[in-house]
Amino acid sequence: MSRKQKNVLIRIIVSAVLLIGLLITERFVDISNAYLRLALYLIPYLIIGYDILKKAFKGIIHGQVFDENFLMAVASVGAIAIAVYENGSYSEACAVILFYQIGELFQSYAVGKSRRNIAQLMDIRPDYANIEKDGEIVQVSPDEVSVGSVIVVCPGEKIPIDGVVIDGNTTLDTAALTGESVPRSVKVGDDVISGCINLSGTVRIRTVKEFGESTVSKILNLVENSSSKKSKSEQFISKFARYYTPVVCGGALALALIPPIVRLISGAGAMWGDWIYRALTFLVISCPCALVISIPLSFFAGIGGASKEGVLVKGSNYLETLSKTKIVVFDKTGTMTKGVFEVVDTEPANGFTKDELIEYAALGESYSSHPISKSLKNAYGKDIDASLVKNVKEISGKGVLADVRGNSVAVGNAKLMTAQSVEFTPCEKSGTVVYVAVNSKYAGCIVIADSLKPTSVQAVKALRNCGVRKAVMLTGDSKKVADAVAKQLGTDEVYSELLPENKVEQVERLLGEKGENEKLAFVGDGINDAPVLSRADIGIAMGALGSDAAIEAADVVLMDDDPLKISKALKISRKCIRIVYENIGFALGIKALCLILGALGIANMWMAIFADVGVMVIAVLNAIRALSVKNL
C-alpha cells in the first residue's frame, strides 16, 4: 500500500469512528443546538471529504464540471443543506462521502495490484552491462554497447543485450519473458536474448544488436504502449461517460424543480425537500465510476496476465479482436515446425546397423558445410576424426564420394546411387532422403526433415476446443512435405509451394469467406510473413526466434515460440472480454433499476450508496479476475 493509500485509509478510519461516535452519542444525549450538531458532523465530513470538495471546485474553475467528484460534492452538500433545513440527520451526507472514499481506495489498490504485475515484467530492464576494458570488467549503460562487443554476464545478473555465447555455459531463467518456469541451459554458440537472468555460470556474450533493438527493449515498448490502443468497448465507455454525466445532472435538476412546480400549479404542496432529496439520491446513483474504472482495468489486467504467460498483446483493441477469432492460418517452417533440419528416421540394410549407417554418412559428409551435412554430424554426436576420411569428392547435385577407414563410401541422393551402379530400395518417406553405399553395397537410407515442435499437434486440437472452426496451413515447401505435415497436425486445409504474395492471396480469399462477426488470425515467424501478418484481422508472431519484421508487423507476440500459446491467447482474450461485458451489463442494469426507484422516491441515500460504491467494488473485484490466467 502506497503512502497516499495509507493516508486515505487513516482518514476513513478516523471519520468512521467519529461518525459512529456521534450517532451513538445522539441516542443518549439530546443535542438541541442546531449549529452545534452541524459543526460536530462537519468534522468527520470534512476529514473524509475535503479532497473531493477541492477536486470538484477545481473542476468547475477549469470547465471540467461533470465528473464523479462534482456529483459526490453536490449530493453530499445538498444532503447537508436538507438536514439543516429539516433539522434532520447528517449521517447520510457523511456516509455518501465515506463509502465513496472506501470504494476509491479499493479501486486504487486494485489498479496498483495490476500495475505491480506489469511492473514484474518491467524488472527485465537491465541497469548496466559489463564490458572488458584493459583486463578489467567495467559497468556501462546498455545504450553505450555497440554491436559486436563482448559483454560479461555473471550469475544473478540480467542479460542486457541479445547476443551469442562465446565462452562458458550456464542456465537462464526466462520466466519473465516466456512464462516458462524451467530454466534453459545454454552453451558456446547458443543465441541468448536480453531480459533473461543468468542463474549459474559466468558467460561471455558477443552482442548482435544494439540495446534499442534488443528483445528486452521491444517487449517493454510493447507493454508500455499497449494502453494507447483502446478497444471499442473502452472507446464506447469514454464517449458514454462524456455525454452520460451531463444528461443525468440535467435529469436530477429536472427532478428537483419540475414536480414541485407542477404541484404548486395544481394547488398541492410543493414538497421541495422531498424532491430535492430524490434528485440528490438520483445524482449519487448515477455516478459512472463502476464503468469508467472497471472496463479499462479489465483490459489492463488481461494484458498484464497475458504478459506474465509470455503472450504480449500490443493493445486492448487487439485483445478484443482476438476474442472473435474463428479461423487460424499458420505458416509451417519455424511456426509449427522447429525450422531446423534433423535426422528423423533411418532404414539400415544389408546387415548394417543404425549406428554404422549414421557414422559412415557423417564421416563422408564431414568436409561439407551444407545444412544436410550438419544434421548428419549432429546425429552422429561425436567428434569427427579427420584422419579417417580421405579422397573426398563432391559431385554437384548428387552427393559425396569418400574413403572412410579404407572403405569406399557414397553419400547422396538416388541419382548418386544410380551413377555408382548401386542397387538400392527407394524410400517413399516425407523429407530429404540420403542414401548410403559402402564398397558399392547399399547400406541404407537416412531421412532428414524439419520436425514438428513438441506441442504443434496439441496446439491444433486446443484451437478446436477453443471454438476455432477452421485451421489452415500455408507454406512454400513442396506439396509432398506439406501434405505430410498437415496430416500430422490435423489441419482442415493446406496450401503448398507458395510465394509470399501467394500467401497474401490465400488470406484474402479466406477473409472473403468468413462470417460477419468472425475474425481471422495469421501466425508466422519469418520476414516473408510480415505482409500476411499485416493483412490478417489479427497477426500473431513467434517472438523468440521470429524475425524483427514479423514481430513489428504482428499484433500479438508469443515470446517462447510455442504454438500452444495461440489457444492460451484466445482463452485469455475471451475471459477478459467476458468480464468486460459482465461489468457493463451489471453496472448499467443496477444503475437503471436504482435510478427508476430513486425517481419514484422508493430508493433512499443508502441504496444510492450501494448503487455507486457497491457496484464499483463488485465490478473492480470482477475485473481483477482477468489477471488470473495461469490455469486457462
FENMOGI-V634753 format. One record per backbone hydrogen bond with DSSP energy under -1.0 kcal/mol. NH is the residue of the N-H (numbers start at 1). CO is the residue of the C=O. Records with the same first field share a line. If there is no record, write none. Layout:
NH = CO / CO
//
This chain:
6 = 2
7 = 3
8 = 4
9 = 5
10 = 6
11 = 7
12 = 8
13 = 9
14 = 10
15 = 11
16 = 12
17 = 13
18 = 14
19 = 15
20 = 16
21 = 17
22 = 18
23 = 19
24 = 20
25 = 21
26 = 22
28 = 25
29 = 25
32 = 30
37 = 33
38 = 34
39 = 35
40 = 36
41 = 37
42 = 38
45 = 41
46 = 42
47 = 43
48 = 44
49 = 45
50 = 46
53 = 49
54 = 50
55 = 51
56 = 52
57 = 53
58 = 54
59 = 55
60 = 56
61 = 57
62 = 58
63 = 60
64 = 59
67 = 65
71 = 67
72 = 68
73 = 69
74 = 70
75 = 71
76 = 72
77 = 73
78 = 74
79 = 75
80 = 76
81 = 77
82 = 78
83 = 79
84 = 80
85 = 81
86 = 82
88 = 83
94 = 90
95 = 91
96 = 92
97 = 93
98 = 94
99 = 95
100 = 96
101 = 97
102 = 98
103 = 99
104 = 100
105 = 101
106 = 102
107 = 103
108 = 104
109 = 105
110 = 106
111 = 107
112 = 108
113 = 109
114 = 110
115 = 111
116 = 112
117 = 113
118 = 114
119 = 115
120 = 116
122 = 118
124 = 121
125 = 122
129 = 140
131 = 138
133 = 136
136 = 133
138 = 131
140 = 129
144 = 141
145 = 142
148 = 207
149 = 146
151 = 205
152 = 130
153 = 203
156 = 198
157 = 154
159 = 196
163 = 192
164 = 206
165 = 190
166 = 204
167 = 204
170 = 186
172 = 184
173 = 197
177 = 174
178 = 174
179 = 175
184 = 172
186 = 170
189 = 165
190 = 187
192 = 163
195 = 159
196 = 193
197 = 173
198 = 157
199 = 171
203 = 153
204 = 167
205 = 151
206 = 164
207 = 149
208 = 162
213 = 210
214 = 211
218 = 214
219 = 215
220 = 216
221 = 217
222 = 218
223 = 219
224 = 220
225 = 221
228 = 225
229 = 226
235 = 231
236 = 232
237 = 233
238 = 234
239 = 235
240 = 236
241 = 237
242 = 238
243 = 239
244 = 240
245 = 241
247 = 243
248 = 244
249 = 245
250 = 246
251 = 247
252 = 248
253 = 249
254 = 250
255 = 251
256 = 252
257 = 253
258 = 254
261 = 257
262 = 258
263 = 259
264 = 260
265 = 261
266 = 262
267 = 264
268 = 263
275 = 271
276 = 272
277 = 273
278 = 274
279 = 275
280 = 276
281 = 277
282 = 278
283 = 279
284 = 280
285 = 281
286 = 282
292 = 288
293 = 289
294 = 290
295 = 291
297 = 293
298 = 294
299 = 295
300 = 296
301 = 297
302 = 298
303 = 299
304 = 300
305 = 301
306 = 302
307 = 303
308 = 304
310 = 307
311 = 306
312 = 557
314 = 555
316 = 229
317 = 229
319 = 315
320 = 316
321 = 317
322 = 318
323 = 319
324 = 321
325 = 322
326 = 519
327 = 519
328 = 470
329 = 521
330 = 472
331 = 523
335 = 332
336 = 332
337 = 332
338 = 451
342 = 449
344 = 447
345 = 447
347 = 445
349 = 443
352 = 349
357 = 353
358 = 354
359 = 355
360 = 356
361 = 357
362 = 358
363 = 359
364 = 360
365 = 361
366 = 363
368 = 365
374 = 370
375 = 371
376 = 372
377 = 373
378 = 374
379 = 375
380 = 376
381 = 377
388 = 385
389 = 386
390 = 403
393 = 401
395 = 399
398 = 395
399 = 395
400 = 411
401 = 393
402 = 409
403 = 390
404 = 407
405 = 388
407 = 404
409 = 402
410 = 437
411 = 400
412 = 435
413 = 398
417 = 413
418 = 414
419 = 415
420 = 416
421 = 418
422 = 417
432 = 448
434 = 446
435 = 412
436 = 444
437 = 410
438 = 441
439 = 408
441 = 438
443 = 436
444 = 436
445 = 347
446 = 434
447 = 345
448 = 432
449 = 342
453 = 336
456 = 453
459 = 455
460 = 456
461 = 457
462 = 458
463 = 459
464 = 460
465 = 461
466 = 462
467 = 464
468 = 463
469 = 326
470 = 326
472 = 328
473 = 493
474 = 330
475 = 495
482 = 478
483 = 479
484 = 480
485 = 481
486 = 482
487 = 483
488 = 484
489 = 485
490 = 486
491 = 486
492 = 471
493 = 471
495 = 473
497 = 477
498 = 475
503 = 499
504 = 500
505 = 501
506 = 502
507 = 503
508 = 504
509 = 505
510 = 506
511 = 507
512 = 508
514 = 510
518 = 515
519 = 324
521 = 327
522 = 538
523 = 329
524 = 540
529 = 526
533 = 529
534 = 530
535 = 531
536 = 532
538 = 520
540 = 522
541 = 556
542 = 524
543 = 558
547 = 525
551 = 547
552 = 548
553 = 549
554 = 550
555 = 539
556 = 539
557 = 312
558 = 541
559 = 310
561 = 558
565 = 562
566 = 563
568 = 564
569 = 565
570 = 566
571 = 567
572 = 568
573 = 569
574 = 570
575 = 571
576 = 572
577 = 573
578 = 574
579 = 575
580 = 576
581 = 577
582 = 578
583 = 579
584 = 580
585 = 581
586 = 582
587 = 583
588 = 584
589 = 585
590 = 586
591 = 587
592 = 588
593 = 589
594 = 590
595 = 591
596 = 592
597 = 593
598 = 594
599 = 595
600 = 596
602 = 597
603 = 597
608 = 604
609 = 605
610 = 606
611 = 607
612 = 608
613 = 609
614 = 609
615 = 610
616 = 612
617 = 613
618 = 614
619 = 615
620 = 616
621 = 617
622 = 618
623 = 619
624 = 620
626 = 623
627 = 624
628 = 625
629 = 627
632 = 629
//
